[in-house]
Amino acid sequence: MPSNPADAWSASAKKYKEYCAGYLAIYSRDALLLANPAGDSSVLDIGCGPRAAVSFLAASSHEPWQVQNIVATDAAAGCIQQAEERKKRQALCDPAVDGRLALRVVDGQTLDGIEDASMDYAFAMFSIFLFPDRLAGWRSARRVLKPNTGKLVASVWATEPNSRGDDAARVLQTLFAHIPERIMQKRKDSKLMEIGSASPLTNELHQSGFTQVDIYPVEHSYVFPDRRTLLNFFLEGSPVMGTAIGQCTEEEKKAVEAAVIQAAYQGQNKTEFPVVLNSRALIAVASYRE
């Protein structure tokens, strides 16, 4: 697996699209419902991934938004290639998408080539919180947004439990806990959960120059029909964990898989598939005034 994050995501683009992106796409609809962009808005999708879910929903003639000007970006060329293939397929049944959506390889930490104060909305669906330099990502998003009216709409995984708990967060935390220390101490990925509650996320956005931040908790349930589907989602679908798992010995990998399965069973009152995992996220809507 490549050491460069963008190259790693390129190498994993097909797996991510197959194993993970479909489960995460539903949060893109939540984000669009919160933002409700007008058709003449300028929209930026930061770290769009291979599915570019929020962009395709916003551009679709079959959805209420029908945004005319969308730029979807990702640092990973492989993700943009996968998104381009999806665009070609979708344009066959919805030709308007082809003119509304542009796909570009752009590092979200800098957003080079995106003009200052040019965007009405910047969506970052489970992307900036994974960046090696999160603050650079937030600040770049602020730079390209229009002052006073432009809005950042960003999602992160929630870590604060509610009355129902959070099955997916429990599984993810179990996964991190069982990756050998010699591997995890070299990685920053274990810190992605540190902004999974409203206060640290709000503080980090304020630190990045946003003056108004509203946090909305949302949740969905995922159905995993079998063991392999669950393990593909948590272990194989993205380089966040795929690179770590790839450094494990065979025995260590088996131990991690067993721990993930056991964590998934908790709260199910059974030890068999299918399992239903409650998953919670936070969606931040942020703006700034000059």
N, C-alpha and C positions, 0 to 999 in steps of 0.2 A: 504494500500500500504506500503511495507517495507520502512524503513528509509535509509537503506544501498543502495547506488546507484546501485551496481551490482545486488543485490537482486531485486531491483525495475525493472531493465531492464529484468531480468529473468522472473519476473511476467508479464511483458508487451510484451514479445518476440513475441507471436502469434499475438497480436493486431498490433504491430509495423510492422511485416511482411505483414499482411493483409492490413493495412490502409496506410502505409507510404513508405515502402521499395521500392515498385515498382516505385513510383514517383521519388525517389532519385537515382535509379540505373543508369539512363542515364548519370549522372555526372561521374560515374566510367569509362565509355567509354571515356569521355573527358580526364580523368586523364591518362588512358592508352595510348591514342593517343599522349599526351604530353610527357610521359615518354618513350614510345616505348621500353619496356624491351626485351632483346634478350632471346631466348629460354633457354639458359644455365644460366640465371640470378638467383640469390637467392632473393626471394620476401617475404616481411613481410606485412601482412594486420593487422593494429592496430585498435581495436574496430570494428571488421568486421560486427557485428550485425547478425541477424538471416538469412539474405539473402546472406551475404558475396559476394556481387555483383562483386567487382573488382577481387576477387580471382577466382571466377568461369569463368569470362570472360578471365582472363589471362591464365587459365589452359585449356580452351576449345580447342578441336581439330578443331572446326569450326571457330575459330578466328585466326587472323594472328600471335598472340604472342606465344601461345603454350608453356608457361613457365613450366619447368620441376620440379622446387623446390619452392613451395609456402607454407608458414606457416600463417594460418589465426588465429588470436587471439581475444578473448574478455573476459572481466572480468566476464561477466554474463554467468553462466552455461546454463541458458535457451536459450540464443542466440546460443551458440555452439550446443546445442541439436537440435535446429531448422535447423541449417546449416548442421549438420550431416545427418538429414533426407533428406535435399535437395541433398546432395552429393550422397546418396544411389540412389535416383531417377535419377539423372543426369548420374551416372555411368552405368545405364542400356542402355542408348543410346550413351554414350561416355566413354567407360571403362578406357581410359587413365587418366581421371580426378582422379580416385581413387588413383593412384600412384603418381600423381603430387601434390596433395593438402592434407596437414595435418591441422587439426583443434584442437586448444588447448585453455583451459581456462587459460588466463594470464592477469594480471592487466597491462593495457597499461601505467600506471604511473610509473611502475618499469621495466616492461618487464623481470621479473625474469625468468631465464632459457634460455634466448636468449643471445648468446655469443657476446662479444664486437667485433665490426668491422667485422661482419659476413655477412651482408646483402648488396646487391646491390641497392635494392629499399625498402623503407618503405612507404606504402600507409596508409593514415589516412583520410578516407572519412567521413566527418561530425562526427568525433569522438573526437579527442583530444581537440577541442575547447569546448566540453561539460564536460571535466574532472574537478573534484573539484580542482585539482592542474594542470593547463595547462602547466606551466613551467616544471614541473616534466615530463609530457608527452613528450614535445618537446625534453628535454634533454635526456630522455631514447631513443627516436628515434635516436638522434644523436649518442648516445653511440653504438648502434648496427649496424650503417651504416659504410661501409668501408670509410676511409678517402680519400679525393680527388675525388673519383669516385662515391661513394654512394649518392643516392638522396632520400630525403623526398618529397613525393607528397601528399599534404594535402588540403582538401577543407573546406571552412567556408561559411556561408551565407553572401552575400554582403549587405551592408546598404547604400552605396553611390548611389543615384539615377542616372540613365543615362537619355537620352532624352526621353525614353519610360517609365521611372519610374520603380518601382519594386513592383508589386502588392502583391506578397507573403510576402515581408518584411513589407509592410504597414499593412497587416493583422496580422502578428506576433507582430509588435509593438503595434497595437491596442489591441491585446490579452493581452500583458503584462500590458498595461495601465489600463485595466479593471479588472484585478485580484485584489481583495481587498488588501490594503496595509498591513493589519495584517498578510497576508499570504506571500506576496512577500518580506517583510522585513526580513523574516527568511531564504530566499533562495538566492543562488548565480546564479541561472539560468538566471536572468535578465541581468547579465553581459556578457552573451555569445555573444551579438551583439557588444561589444566594440572593437572587432578586425575584424569587418566586412568591413573595408576599407584597402587599400594597405599599408598606412604608419604605423598604429599600428600593423598590422600583421607582416610586415617586421621587425619592431623594436623588437617585441617579439621573433621572430626567431633569430635575431642577439643576443639578450640577452641570448638566450639558446645555443649559440655556433656555429650557422651556419654563414658562412662568405659570401656565395653567395645565394641571394634570388631573384627569379623572380616570379612575380605575374601575373596571367592570368585571366581576367574576362570572364566568360562564362554564357550563359543564355539559358533557355528553357521555354516553355509554358506548363502549366498544364491545363487539361480540367477536371472540376468537374461537373459531370452530374446532381447532385442533392444536396440538402441541407445536407443530412446526410453524404454523402461522404466527403464533405468539412469539416464538423465539426469533423468527425472521424480523418481526417488528422491532423488538427490543435489542437484538444483538447484531443483526446482519444488514438492516436497511439503510444505515447511514454510517459514515466514517467516524462519527462521534464515538460510537462503541465498537464499530467494526475493526478499527485499527488496534484498539486495546485487546479485543478478543483474539485478534490475529497474532498477538505477542504471547498469548497464554500457551502453556503446554496442553497436550490433549487431556490430561487429568484435571488441570485447572479449568479448562473449558467445560468439562463435564460437571464439575462442581458448581460453576457459575450457572449453567443451564438448570441444574437441579434446584438451586436457590431461587432462580427466577420463577420456575414452575411452582414451587412451594409458596412464594409470595403471591402469585396469581390466585392460588387456591384459597388464601385467607379471606374470610368473609363470604365465601361461596356456599359454605355448609356442605361441600362435597369435594371430592378429589378426582374429578374427571372433567373432560371437556364435553360441550363448549363451556367457556367461562365468559362472564360479562364483567368488564372492568369500568368502573366509574372514573372519568378523567376530568380534571379541572384545569382551567387556564385563566389567566388574567389578561384582559385587553385594555391597554392604556390608550387614551385619546388625549394628545398633548398639543399645545400651541404656545406661541410666545408673542409678546407685545413689544413694540418699539416706541 
